[in-house]
Amino acid sequence: MTANLSTLTGMETPTDLLIGGEWTGGRGGGRLPVIDPATEDVLVEVADGTAQDALDAVAAAHQALPQWSATPPRQRAECLRRAFGLMTDRAESLARLMVLENGKALRDARAEALYSAEFFRWYAEEAVRIEGSVQIAPSGANRILVQLQPVGVSVLITPWNFPAAMATRKIGPALAAGCTVVLKPAGETPLTALAVASILQEAGVPAGVVNVVPTSSSGPVVSAMMADSRVRKLSFTGSTEVGRVLLRQAAQTVTNCSMELGGNAPFIVFEDADIEAAVEGALIAKMRNGGEACTAANRFYLHDAIADEFTAAFSARLAKMAVGPGLDDGTDIGPLVNSDTRSKVAELVDKAAAAGGKVLMGGSAPDRRGYYYLPTVLADVPSDAGILAAEIFGPVAPMVRFTAEDEVIGLANDTEYGLVSYLYSGDLRRCLRVAEALEAGMVGINRGIVSDPAAPFGGVKQSGIGREGGHHGLLEFSETKYIAVDW
């Protein structure tokens, strides 16, 4: 099976655990099947890590920590810079690998491959800019010297929807800050994480600095690591529900946590918006990655004056999008990642239709192998419909009408989530006024994408704690030490 995988991607991909610089089948010897969402067939099997494997990885990371944290920042930066070059050179192979295990369209995977590499370049540059400060105490009695030091062994937990970018967005700043890591990728998409780890090895990252433990037993494996006093950092991207569980576990050891959790992004189109631009932005915000993104537009709020025009134009564009296997160059939307995700999406659509929403297109799964769901538009969805409170994670766009600015701000903020919001208007003063009023960690004004390696990514309310990307992402893996000294 591995040879066939190499033929499809054009590169060799490890299928074992990476612990202390060695590829190993693990203590349990079990194997975890990786399923192709487009065919429902097994692609390959990878080593299935156990709780003891995870603790072995923590031990390896702990052993490697003193030397890596003492490594000059420039040397750490050069490792990340070389990794950026290798990932860029192999972007097409990485993209094809992501398509095979995740299902996304090749166009989206190619974009992710390049985007994920950028985190290594950005943090190669940030590694040499870990700045402290010095000042005279107001009393004049001493100096206040402030240093930033690596937080320590870090457990990184990544989701299946962006298997490369979510790994590099965490590994990059951790290594730049001088931390060592144990990465637990999603069980659906371990191959990309293993490929990235292999690239880091090739780039010169020392043994034990990066460890990877795929597993089918996420709960026991993560619990074992969280109970280990050597672990001082948890960086998690995933659902709010799981995030709450992890925060409770982290409380037992008072472990430093960064949480990038669920989203329920509103997409607001005012009556003075450029409708053509808004439609283009909506296609990106909603259909990028097939809707399987925490930043995906989840609720469309359309001013009554332009609701029909926008809905018709958006539906017309959506109708032209090709659904099929991600590796086909003509595919716009691939399958969802698994059967459970497709069932959840179908249930949300059915309930929204029963509540009064009008299915203008889609609304069903095609009769074919693979976890496909047709692009769907729901018009005139009641403002209290359940689909508006849930993270859809699929190619479904529910439309809601509004008439007043204050009304739509209230609707947009009526959620436990606060990751990202999008708004379109021709009035800059209104854009900035509404952006300030929206309860979100990020706002896209007249654009359908906000992610950038140089920008702080994260949410408010139950969408998370902390920020990834930008200089803020480096600080998440740093501890502040104050030294009182008199010279």
N, C-alpha and C positions, 0 to 999 in steps of 0.2 A: 504493500500500500504506500510506503514511503516513496518508492521510486516513481510511482504514478503521480504523487503529489509534487515531486520535483519536476516532473515533465510539465505539469500544468502551470507551475509558478516560475520555473527557470532558476530555482535556487534550492539548496539543501536546507531543510528545516529540522532542528532537533525535536525529539519527541520524548525526552526524559526530563527529570527534574534537574535544576542547576543548584547545587549546594556546595559552597566552599570552592568554587571553581571547577567542580567535577560534575559531569553529566551522569546521573544515576537513575536506576529504575525504582528506587525508593525501598523502604523497609518492608512495605506490604506486598510489593510485587504486582499490585493491581494495575489495570489499564483502563483509561477513560476514553470512550468513543467520542470522536468529533464528527458531528453530523453536518452534511451539506444541506442548507435550508432549501435549495432549489430542487433537490432530488429526493430528499429524506434518506439518502444513503450515507453509510459510514465512510468518511474520507480516510481516516487514520485513527490509531489509538495512541494516546500519550500516557505517560506514567501518572498514576493516580496517587497523589501525596496523602500521607497520613498525618495525624497530630504529631507523632514523633519525628517525621520528616520535617515538619514545620519548625519544631524545636531545634533540630539539627541545623536548620537554616539560620535560625536566630543565633545559635552558638557561633556559626561561621561568621555572621555579620558582626557579632560582638567581638570576635577575635580580630577581625580585619579593621575594626573601628579606630584604634589608636594610630595605626600607621597611616590610614587614609585621611583622618582628620588632621594629621601633622604634615601631610603632603602639601607642598606649596600650591597656592591657588592657581598659579599659571599651569602647573602640571595637571591638576584636575581639569582645568579649562581645556587643555590640549586633548585630553581623552574625549571630552564631550564634542570638541570640534571635529576630531577624526570620526566619531560616531555619526555626526551630522553628514559628513562627506560620504560615508559608506551607505547611510540610509538614502541619501539623495541619488547615489549611483544605482541603488537597487530598488528605487521607488516603484517601478513597474512590477517587479516580482512581489514586493510587499503588498501592493494593491491587489494583485491576483490572489494572494494568500488570504487577505481579508475577505474578499468576495466569496471564496470557497467556504470559509467557516462562519461568516456572518450573513451573507446573502445580499449585501448592498450592491447597488449598481457600480460597475467598474469606474464610471466617471466620478462618483462620490468617493470611491476607494483611492483613486489616484490623487484626488484633492487631499484626502486624509494623510496619505503617505508623505506628501510634501509638507503639509501642515505639522505633522508629528515630528518630522526631522527638524523643523524650525525651533522647537523647544530646546533641542540640544545646542543649536547655534546660539540662541538667546542666552541660555544659562552658561555657556562657555564664556560669553561676554560678561555675565553677571558675577561669575566666580571670582573675578579679580576686583570686584567692587563691593566687598563686604566691609562696610565702613562702620567705625565706632565714633566716639566723640569724647572731647575733654572740655571741661569748663571749671571755673572757680566757683566753689560753693558760695551762695549769697552771703554767708557769715564771714567768708574769707578764711575759715579754719582749715580747709583742705581743698584738694581738687576732686572733681567728680569725673572719673574715668569709666567710660562705658565701652564694653566689647561685645561682639556677637560671636558666639561659639556654636558648633553643631549640636543639635538637640540629642543626637545619638542614633541608636538602632531604630529604624523606621519600618513599620509594616504598611505596605501599599496595597489597597484592594481596588481593583478596576473592573468596570462593567464590560458587557459584550458589544455595546453599540458603536464605540470608537476604540477598538482594541489596541491600536497603535498610539493614538494621540493621548488617551487617558494614561497610558504607561509612561510615555516620554514627558508628559506634563508634570508627573510626580517624580520620576527618576532624575530628570534634569536638575531641578533645584535641590533635591536631596544630595546628589553627588557634588554639586557646586558648593554647597554649604559645608561639605565634609562629613556627611552622614553615610552610613551603610544601610542597605535595604533588603527586605524580603518582600517580593511581589507575589501576590496571589491573584492571578487573573480569573476572569469568569470561566466557568466550566464549559460554556459554549464556544469560547474563542481563546483557547490557550496557545495556539500555534503562533499567532502574531507576537505575543509576549515572549515566547521562547526564541523567536527569530530576532527580536530586538535585543534580548540578552546576549545572544550569540554575537551580534554586531558589536555590542559593548565590550565583550571579551576581545574581539579582534582589534578594537580601538585601543586596547591597552589597559582597560580597567582591571585592577588586580583581583585575584581570587578572593571570594568572600564578600566583596563590596556589593555585588548585585547577586541575589539569589532568587530563584523562581520556583514556586510550588503550586502547580495546578492540582485541583482536587475536586472530587465529587462530594466531599464531606465538608463543605465550607464552614458550617457552624462549629463542629468540634475543632477543626484546624485553626480557625481564627480565635476561638475561645482559649485554646492552649497558648497561643502566642500572646494574647492580651493579658493572660495571667502571669506571664513571665516578666520579672522585674527588670530584665535587661532591655525590654522594649520600652522606648520612651516616646514614641510618636506613632500615631495612626492617621493615615490619610486615606479617606474612603470616598469613592464616587459610586452612587447607587440610589436606591429608593429611600424615601424618608422613613418608611416603616423599619427597614433594616438599620438605618442610621440611628434610630432611637435605641434599638437593642445594643448596638455597639457603644453608644454613649454611656449606657448603663454599665456595660462591662468595663469601659475605660475608667469609670468613676472609682472602681475598686482599687486601682493602682494609680489613680490621678495621672493618667497618661494624656499627654498633649494631643489634641485632636483637630484635624481639619476635615470638614464634612461638606461635600458637594452633593446635595440631595435632589429631590424631585422638583419638577417645575410645572407650571400651568400658565404658560405665557399668553397674555392677551395680545391681539393684533388689532389695533384701532385705526380705522380709516375715517377721517373727518370729511365734511362736505366740500372743503376747498382743496382736497388732496389731488395730486396728479394720479388719476386712476390707472393709467398705463404703468406708471412706475410702481404704484401700490400693488398691482397684480404681479409684476415681476418680483417684487420683494416678497410677496406672499408665497409665491412658488418656491422661493429659496427657504423662507422661514418654515414652511409647512412640509415641503416634499423632499428637502435635502435629507439624505439617509433614509428615505422612505417614511419620514415622520418619526423614526426611532431615535429621537434626540431629546435631552432634557430641555434644550433651548427651542424646541419646535413650537411654532405657533399652535396653540391648543384651542383658543377661543377667538373667533373673529367678530369684532364689534363694528358694525357698519352704520354710519349715519343714514337715517331714513331717506335722505335726499339722493344718495348715491348707491344705496344697498342693491337695487336691482341691476344697475349698470355694472357694479363691481362683481356681483355674483355671476352674471352672465359671462363677463369677460374671463373671470377666473375659471369657470367651468369649461369654457371653450378651450382654454389653454391646457387644462388638465385632461380633457378628452383626447388630446393629441399625444399624451405621454404613453410610451410603450411599457407594458408590464411583461417581465420575462426574466430568464436567468441573468444574474449580474454580470457574468463573463461575456455576454453578447454586447458588442459595442453599441448596438442600437437601443439597448434597454435603458429606460429612464428610472423605473422603479422595480427593484428586485423583490424577492420574497421577504416576509417577516422572519425573525430569527428562529422561531419554533412554534409548535402547535398551540401551546398555552397562550402565547402572545396573540396569535391570530384569533383564538377563541375569545379572549378578553376584548379585542377590538370589535369583533362581530357582536358581542353582547352589548357593548356600549352603543353601537349604532342602532341595534334593534330596539333598545329601550328609549333612545332619543326619538326614533320614529313613532313609537307607541305614545310618547308624551306630546306629540304634535309636530315634530320636525318633519320637513318634506325632503325625501330623498331625491335629489335632482339628478344624481348619477352615482354609479357604483352601488354600494350597500350590500355587497356579497363577496364570497370567495369564488374564483373561477374553478371550473371542473378540470383540474389538472394536478399532477403531483407537485409537491412543493408547498411551502407555507405562504401562499399568495393571498393578498386581499386587494380588491380593486380600489383605485382612488375614488374617494367618496366626498360628495358635497351635500350637506344638510342645511336647508334654508329655513328661516323663521323658527329657529329653535327657541323654545321658551327659556327665559332667563334663569329659571330654577331647575332646568333639566340636569340630570345626574352627570351627563357627559361633560358638562362645563366645569364640574368639580373634580374630575378624574384626569390623570395624566394618560392621554390616549395611547401614545407610542405606536402610531400607525398612520396611514395616509388618509386621514379623515379630517374634514374641515367643517365644523359647525358654525353657522352664521346667525348672529343676533343683531337686531336693529336697536338703535338708540336715537335720541333727538337732542340731548343737551350734554355739554361738556361735563358738568358736575355729575350727571347721571352715569356717564360711561366711566369716569374715574372711580365712582363707587362700585360699579360692576366689576371693573378690572381688579380692584383691591379686595374684593369679597372672596378671598381664598386663603388657605393656610400657607400657600406657597408665595415666594417672592424672588424668583430667579432672574427672569428677563421679561421685558415688555417691549412691544414694537408700536410705533405710531406714525401715521402719515398725515401731513397737513402742509399747506402752502404758507402758513403763517408761522414764522420762526418764534415770535413771542409766545404763541400758543404752544408750540412744540416744547419749548423750554419750561413753560409754566406747567404743562401736563407731566413732563418728564420728572420734574421735582415732586409732583404730587403722587406719582405712581410708587407703590411700595414694592420696589424691585432693586436688586443689586446691580442690574445692568439695564440700559434702555437703548434701543435702536431707533434713531430718528430718521425717517425716510430712507431706511435701509433694512434689509431682511436678514442680516447676519452681523453678529457683534464679536465673535471669537477672534482673538489675536494673541499670539504668544507674548507680546509686549504689554498687554492690558490685564488688569486684575479681574479675574473671572470668579464669580461667586454670587450667592444670594442672601436674602434676608428672611426673616420669619423661619418657617420650617423647610426652607430650601437650602439651609446650610450654615456653616460656621467657617470663617476664614476665607482666604482668596488664593487662587492658583493663577500662574502666569504673572508677567511683569516683575518688578522688583519685590512686590508683595509676596509672590510665590516663594522667593528665596527666604524671606523673613519667617515663613511658616516652618522652616526647618532649622531655625536658629533660636538660641536662647540668649537673652540679654543678661550680661553680668556687669554689675556695678562694683568698681574698686575705689575705695576712699584712700587717698594718698596725699601726703603733704611734702612738697619739695621746695 
